[in-house]
Amino acid sequence: MKPAPYLIGRIADPTIALIFGISSYYLYERNTGRPENYKLNNLLREKYLK
């Protein structure tokens, strides 16, 4: 069976997918008006920097 072709490259495809996913979630958070303490940056900071 022939492996699936890459659109850009083996490393670039997952990297671009992460960038698109993170940026779209950031836009979702900004548009929905979540409270400041419940945004993704603050929640990750509380979990991993304490």
Biopython code that builds the backbone (N, CA, C, O; Angstrom):
import numpy as np
from Bio.PDB.StructureBuilder import StructureBuilder

atoms = [
    (1, "MET", "N", (0.844, -1.172, 0.000)),
    (1, "MET", "CA", (0.000, 0.000, 0.000)),
    (1, "MET", "C", (0.894, 1.242, 0.000)),
    (1, "MET", "O", (1.867, 1.318, 0.751)),
    (2, "LYS", "N", (0.563, 2.181, -0.825)),
    (2, "LYS", "CA", (1.349, 3.404, -0.955)),
    (2, "LYS", "C", (0.990, 4.384, 0.170)),
    (2, "LYS", "O", (-0.194, 4.597, 0.433)),
    (3, "PRO", "N", (1.983, 4.984, 0.839)),
    (3, "PRO", "CA", (1.669, 5.936, 1.913)),
    (3, "PRO", "C", (0.987, 7.186, 1.366)),
    (3, "PRO", "O", (1.164, 7.557, 0.205)),
    (4, "ALA", "N", (0.219, 7.812, 2.217)),
    (4, "ALA", "CA", (-0.509, 9.021, 1.819)),
    (4, "ALA", "C", (0.473, 10.153, 1.523)),
    (4, "ALA", "O", (1.449, 10.328, 2.252)),
    (5, "PRO", "N", (0.229, 10.911, 0.479)),
    (5, "PRO", "CA", (1.130, 12.028, 0.158)),
    (5, "PRO", "C", (0.931, 13.181, 1.140)),
    (5, "PRO", "O", (-0.153, 13.374, 1.691)),
    (6, "TYR", "N", (1.978, 13.921, 1.335)),
    (6, "TYR", "CA", (1.909, 15.085, 2.209)),
    (6, "TYR", "C", (1.547, 16.302, 1.375)),
    (6, "TYR", "O", (1.932, 16.399, 0.210)),
    (7, "LEU", "N", (0.809, 17.225, 1.968)),
    (7, "LEU", "CA", (0.465, 18.445, 1.245)),
    (7, "LEU", "C", (1.682, 19.343, 1.099)),
    (7, "LEU", "O", (1.987, 19.822, 0.007)),
    (8, "ILE", "N", (2.375, 19.568, 2.211)),
    (8, "ILE", "CA", (3.551, 20.443, 2.188)),
    (8, "ILE", "C", (4.801, 19.663, 2.574)),
    (8, "ILE", "O", (5.812, 19.709, 1.873)),
    (9, "GLY", "N", (4.729, 18.955, 3.676)),
    (9, "GLY", "CA", (5.870, 18.176, 4.131)),
    (9, "GLY", "C", (5.494, 17.378, 5.361)),
    (9, "GLY", "O", (4.458, 17.618, 5.981)),
    (10, "ARG", "N", (6.341, 16.432, 5.706)),
    (10, "ARG", "CA", (6.060, 15.558, 6.839)),
    (10, "ARG", "C", (6.002, 16.319, 8.154)),
    (10, "ARG", "O", (5.185, 15.998, 9.017)),
    (11, "ILE", "N", (6.853, 17.318, 8.319)),
    (11, "ILE", "CA", (6.889, 18.100, 9.551)),
    (11, "ILE", "C", (5.963, 19.308, 9.455)),
    (11, "ILE", "O", (5.341, 19.693, 10.445)),
    (12, "ALA", "N", (5.869, 19.902, 8.277)),
    (12, "ALA", "CA", (5.102, 21.138, 8.115)),
    (12, "ALA", "C", (3.599, 20.916, 8.254)),
    (12, "ALA", "O", (2.912, 21.781, 8.798)),
    (13, "ASP", "N", (3.067, 19.804, 7.788)),
    (13, "ASP", "CA", (1.624, 19.569, 7.853)),
    (13, "ASP", "C", (1.093, 19.571, 9.293)),
    (13, "ASP", "O", (0.130, 20.288, 9.566)),
    (14, "PRO", "N", (1.674, 18.804, 10.224)),
    (14, "PRO", "CA", (1.171, 18.867, 11.600)),
    (14, "PRO", "C", (1.397, 20.230, 12.252)),
    (14, "PRO", "O", (0.581, 20.674, 13.059)),
    (15, "THR", "N", (2.496, 20.890, 11.906)),
    (15, "THR", "CA", (2.773, 22.210, 12.470)),
    (15, "THR", "C", (1.719, 23.215, 12.028)),
    (15, "THR", "O", (1.215, 23.991, 12.840)),
    (16, "ILE", "N", (1.393, 23.201, 10.762)),
    (16, "ILE", "CA", (0.368, 24.114, 10.252)),
    (16, "ILE", "C", (-0.990, 23.787, 10.866)),
    (16, "ILE", "O", (-1.765, 24.697, 11.161)),
    (17, "ALA", "N", (-1.288, 22.507, 11.062)),
    (17, "ALA", "CA", (-2.550, 22.120, 11.687)),
    (17, "ALA", "C", (-2.638, 22.649, 13.117)),
    (17, "ALA", "O", (-3.694, 23.124, 13.535)),
    (18, "LEU", "N", (-1.541, 22.571, 13.872)),
    (18, "LEU", "CA", (-1.534, 23.117, 15.232)),
    (18, "LEU", "C", (-1.728, 24.624, 15.228)),
    (18, "LEU", "O", (-2.470, 25.158, 16.052)),
    (19, "ILE", "N", (-1.068, 25.309, 14.311)),
    (19, "ILE", "CA", (-1.197, 26.764, 14.233)),
    (19, "ILE", "C", (-2.638, 27.152, 13.924)),
    (19, "ILE", "O", (-3.185, 28.055, 14.555)),
    (20, "PHE", "N", (-3.257, 26.475, 12.956)),
    (20, "PHE", "CA", (-4.648, 26.773, 12.617)),
    (20, "PHE", "C", (-5.585, 26.464, 13.780)),
    (20, "PHE", "O", (-6.498, 27.241, 14.061)),
    (21, "GLY", "N", (-5.371, 25.352, 14.451)),
    (21, "GLY", "CA", (-6.232, 24.978, 15.567)),
    (21, "GLY", "C", (-6.140, 25.941, 16.731)),
    (21, "GLY", "O", (-7.162, 26.343, 17.288)),
    (22, "ILE", "N", (-4.929, 26.316, 17.104)),
    (22, "ILE", "CA", (-4.741, 27.236, 18.225)),
    (22, "ILE", "C", (-5.277, 28.614, 17.887)),
    (22, "ILE", "O", (-5.922, 29.251, 18.720)),
    (23, "SER", "N", (-5.016, 29.085, 16.666)),
    (23, "SER", "CA", (-5.494, 30.421, 16.298)),
    (23, "SER", "C", (-7.014, 30.453, 16.181)),
    (23, "SER", "O", (-7.625, 31.462, 16.533)),
    (24, "SER", "N", (-7.642, 29.389, 15.703)),
    (24, "SER", "CA", (-9.099, 29.395, 15.614)),
    (24, "SER", "C", (-9.733, 29.330, 16.999)),
    (24, "SER", "O", (-10.780, 29.940, 17.220)),
    (25, "TYR", "N", (-9.120, 28.602, 17.943)),
    (25, "TYR", "CA", (-9.657, 28.602, 19.302)),
    (25, "TYR", "C", (-9.483, 29.967, 19.955)),
    (25, "TYR", "O", (-10.357, 30.419, 20.694)),
    (26, "TYR", "N", (-8.352, 30.631, 19.685)),
    (26, "TYR", "CA", (-8.139, 31.977, 20.209)),
    (26, "TYR", "C", (-9.217, 32.923, 19.684)),
    (26, "TYR", "O", (-9.761, 33.719, 20.448)),
    (27, "LEU", "N", (-9.531, 32.847, 18.393)),
    (27, "LEU", "CA", (-10.579, 33.698, 17.826)),
    (27, "LEU", "C", (-11.942, 33.363, 18.422)),
    (27, "LEU", "O", (-12.751, 34.261, 18.657)),
    (28, "TYR", "N", (-12.205, 32.089, 18.666)),
    (28, "TYR", "CA", (-13.458, 31.681, 19.298)),
    (28, "TYR", "C", (-13.577, 32.284, 20.696)),
    (28, "TYR", "O", (-14.626, 32.813, 21.061)),
    (29, "GLU", "N", (-12.494, 32.202, 21.481)),
    (29, "GLU", "CA", (-12.517, 32.778, 22.827)),
    (29, "GLU", "C", (-12.741, 34.281, 22.780)),
    (29, "GLU", "O", (-13.499, 34.821, 23.587)),
    (30, "ARG", "N", (-12.099, 34.949, 21.858)),
    (30, "ARG", "CA", (-12.217, 36.394, 21.757)),
    (30, "ARG", "C", (-13.630, 36.806, 21.341)),
    (30, "ARG", "O", (-14.149, 37.809, 21.832)),
    (31, "ASN", "N", (-14.250, 36.053, 20.453)),
    (31, "ASN", "CA", (-15.579, 36.415, 19.962)),
    (31, "ASN", "C", (-16.693, 36.075, 20.937)),
    (31, "ASN", "O", (-17.732, 36.734, 20.923)),
    (32, "THR", "N", (-16.511, 35.066, 21.782)),
    (32, "THR", "CA", (-17.567, 34.692, 22.719)),
    (32, "THR", "C", (-17.529, 35.507, 23.995)),
    (32, "THR", "O", (-18.503, 35.498, 24.747)),
    (33, "GLY", "N", (-16.452, 36.204, 24.264)),
    (33, "GLY", "CA", (-16.373, 37.052, 25.448)),
    (33, "GLY", "C", (-16.305, 36.275, 26.744)),
    (33, "GLY", "O", (-17.037, 36.574, 27.688)),
    (34, "ARG", "N", (-15.445, 35.293, 26.802)),
    (34, "ARG", "CA", (-15.288, 34.518, 28.031)),
    (34, "ARG", "C", (-14.692, 35.393, 29.129)),
    (34, "ARG", "O", (-13.964, 36.339, 28.830)),
    (35, "PRO", "N", (-14.989, 35.092, 30.403)),
    (35, "PRO", "CA", (-14.381, 35.845, 31.500)),
    (35, "PRO", "C", (-12.859, 35.701, 31.484)),
    (35, "PRO", "O", (-12.329, 34.690, 31.023)),
    (36, "GLU", "N", (-12.174, 36.701, 31.982)),
    (36, "GLU", "CA", (-10.707, 36.740, 31.907)),
    (36, "GLU", "C", (-10.052, 35.552, 32.608)),
    (36, "GLU", "O", (-9.041, 35.041, 32.127)),
    (37, "ASN", "N", (-10.601, 35.108, 33.723)),
    (37, "ASN", "CA", (-9.989, 34.002, 34.470)),
    (37, "ASN", "C", (-10.212, 32.642, 33.822)),
    (37, "ASN", "O", (-9.593, 31.660, 34.233)),
    (38, "TYR", "N", (-11.077, 32.562, 32.824)),
    (38, "TYR", "CA", (-11.406, 31.279, 32.209)),
    (38, "TYR", "C", (-10.923, 31.164, 30.772)),
    (38, "TYR", "O", (-11.417, 30.327, 30.017)),
    (39, "LYS", "N", (-9.977, 31.984, 30.393)),
    (39, "LYS", "CA", (-9.404, 31.864, 29.059)),
    (39, "LYS", "C", (-8.311, 30.801, 29.083)),
    (39, "LYS", "O", (-7.765, 30.484, 30.140)),
    (40, "LEU", "N", (-8.001, 30.259, 27.921)),
    (40, "LEU", "CA", (-7.072, 29.131, 27.833)),
    (40, "LEU", "C", (-5.693, 29.469, 28.384)),
    (40, "LEU", "O", (-5.091, 28.649, 29.077)),
    (41, "ASN", "N", (-5.183, 30.657, 28.090)),
    (41, "ASN", "CA", (-3.858, 31.035, 28.590)),
    (41, "ASN", "C", (-3.812, 31.028, 30.110)),
    (41, "ASN", "O", (-2.860, 30.515, 30.699)),
    (42, "ASN", "N", (-4.823, 31.587, 30.746)),
    (42, "ASN", "CA", (-4.837, 31.637, 32.208)),
    (42, "ASN", "C", (-4.990, 30.250, 32.819)),
    (42, "ASN", "O", (-4.342, 29.937, 33.818)),
    (43, "LEU", "N", (-5.838, 29.419, 32.228)),
    (43, "LEU", "CA", (-6.027, 28.074, 32.771)),
    (43, "LEU", "C", (-4.760, 27.230, 32.643)),
    (43, "LEU", "O", (-4.410, 26.494, 33.566)),
    (44, "LEU", "N", (-4.076, 27.331, 31.512)),
    (44, "LEU", "CA", (-2.816, 26.588, 31.345)),
    (44, "LEU", "C", (-1.734, 27.114, 32.274)),
    (44, "LEU", "O", (-0.948, 26.337, 32.816)),
    (45, "ARG", "N", (-1.688, 28.423, 32.460)),
    (45, "ARG", "CA", (-0.695, 29.019, 33.356)),
    (45, "ARG", "C", (-0.916, 28.539, 34.786)),
    (45, "ARG", "O", (0.043, 28.206, 35.482)),
    (46, "GLU", "N", (-2.181, 28.500, 35.234)),
    (46, "GLU", "CA", (-2.473, 28.034, 36.586)),
    (46, "GLU", "C", (-2.120, 26.557, 36.760)),
    (46, "GLU", "O", (-1.639, 26.149, 37.818)),
    (47, "LYS", "N", (-2.358, 25.765, 35.728)),
    (47, "LYS", "CA", (-2.123, 24.325, 35.851)),
    (47, "LYS", "C", (-0.646, 23.971, 35.857)),
    (47, "LYS", "O", (-0.221, 23.132, 36.651)),
    (48, "TYR", "N", (0.150, 24.593, 34.988)),
    (48, "TYR", "CA", (1.529, 24.151, 34.811)),
    (48, "TYR", "C", (2.572, 25.012, 35.507)),
    (48, "TYR", "O", (3.705, 24.558, 35.673)),
    (49, "LEU", "N", (2.251, 26.214, 35.915)),
    (49, "LEU", "CA", (3.259, 27.068, 36.544)),
    (49, "LEU", "C", (3.125, 27.127, 38.060)),
    (49, "LEU", "O", (3.892, 27.835, 38.712)),
    (50, "LYS", "N", (2.183, 26.413, 38.630)),
    (50, "LYS", "CA", (2.061, 26.400, 40.088)),
    (50, "LYS", "C", (2.809, 25.243, 40.667)),
    (50, "LYS", "O", (2.823, 25.064, 41.885)),
]
sb = StructureBuilder()
sb.init_structure("model")
sb.init_model(0)
sb.init_chain("A")
sb.init_seg("    ")
for serial, (resi, resn, name, xyz) in enumerate(atoms, 1):
    if name == "N":
        sb.init_residue(resn, " ", resi, " ")
    sb.init_atom(name, np.array(xyz, "f"), 0.0, 1.0, " ", f" {name:<3s}", serial, name[0])
structure = sb.get_structure()
